[in-house]
Every structure is written in structure tokens, then in C-alpha cells.
Amino acid sequence: MSELRFVRMGFGADAVEYRAAWEEQRRVHAARFADEVPDTVLLLEHQPVYTAGRRTEDSERPLDGTPVIDVDRGGKITWHGPGQLVGYPIQKLPRPVDVVAHVRRLEEALIRTCAEFGLETTRVEGRSGVWVLGDPVEQRPALGGLSLDFDPRLHDEEFDPRLNGPEYAPSNAGQRREDRKIAAIGIRVAKGVTMHGFALNVNPDNKWFDKIIPCGIRDAGVASLASELGRDITVEEVLPVVERHLRDVLENAELKPRAIEKTPA
């Protein structure tokens, strides 16, 4: 792969409005497809916003009518905002594109980033993104005085954690010692070029996630580097570390097209 170009779009007081970043993604995507620019990673913070991927269900959106921007990436609903480092890798990959391999590379760079700050993270089978693992179910505290064997989030299709107080809130998953996502990933591939990407929670107010069912997952929550490490940490500190690991993982990847199984004649 050719050398990556990193573009820092805006942070802090200069956080980028979501639609403006989306338009810039489309512009760079078209330029990359035409080979007018090299592979490019846009890095930024967003102004507070909820975005919904193509698989988002109505039951996962905010109950109070808070606006949501529907986007053309995969995945479900999430939040972006201050304290979260967002990255949009726009890369030309061999066709047919191996989307899973691309996602795994992004996860690997973020796992390495978290490790450098002293936090062990991992993947969870069947769930994209980067996770902090919770305790085994039998060792977790009971919710609402009930045994976890009867956790209503798992057994009651009409149960809504957003209506049942802080004990079920995604932002409190660490207190419940549950699995919790520290980095979300959602991408789109068009004409062999990727767009959208990842969001790493550095030090956001994770209560923003309590208005939604983050990524459509009801039995886990969200985490941040600051909350897990128990100390102040800023996007400014994390930014160069993410860049370094993205460069190492993406530039040194052996890129292959997705293998297609042929049906026997």
C-alpha cells in the first residue's frame, strides 16, 4: 500500500459538523478513486450528533425525538461528539474488497493504541469494534435485585433500558462489570474505495449513549480510555498514537481481494 496521508480536520473548539465531514469524505473518496490523491485518513472530533447506519431499527433511536442523521455506512446507531477521536480512512483496496479484513485492520490499530496507554482491549466474536471485557456473568452484580439469569434485557423483547433508570444505562456498564465497547467501527465501500471508519472514546460524556441503544446492543455498554484508566486523558494525547499505529498496520498490510468460493460445476 502507498504511504498514508493524514488530514487533521478539527478538534476542540474547531470540532467538525457531521455533514461537513461527510461531504469532505465524499470529495476525497472521488479523488482517491480517480487516483488524484493517495490513501487518506481524515481525523477529527465531531460536534454532538447521533448517526444511524443502514441497519438501524426505529426502536433503537432516541425516544425524545432528538434528531438523528441517517448515513450510508454499515452498522446501526451511535453517537459522535467531544472527547471522541473519529477517523475516516479513505483507501483504495483490491476488488472484490475484503471488508472484514479492512475492519480487522482498523480494530488492530485501535487495540494497539489502547495497549500503549495501559488498557487491555480485544475483539468480541460477532460484534465489530474494540471491547473491554467484563467479568464472567456469574461474577457480576445483580441488576435491580434480580439474578442475571433473569436479566430482562435478554429475555423481554419489550424491555427498554432507556426507560429503566441508570442501573441499565450503557454508560454504567463498567460499574456492572459487563462487556463495553470503547471503539465503534462502521464503514462503506464504493468503487473499491472505503469511507466512514472508527470512533474511539477517549474522554467523552458517555451519558450521550444512554438516549439510544448503541450499535443496537442491549446487553453491553460503552467505555472510554479516561474512565477505564481512571485518569485524565485527552484526544490531543491519543491522536499521534492512533496515527502511528494506523500507519504501521495499514501501510504494512498484505492486501488481497476477497476470496470467492466457486460453485462446483
Secondary structure, DSSP 8 states (H G I E B T S, - for coil): ----EEEEEE-GGG-B-HHHHHHHHHHHHHHHHTTSS--EEEEE-B-SEEEE-TT--GGGS-TT----EE-SSSS-EEEE-TTEEEEEEE-B--SS--HHHHHHHHHHHHHHHHHHTT---EEETTEEEEEE----GGGS--BTTB-GGG-HHHH-TT--GGGS-GGG-GGGTTTTT--EEEEEEEEEEETTEEEEEEEEESS--GGGGGGS-GGG-SS-EE--HHHHHTS---HHHHHHHHHHHHHHHHHT-------------
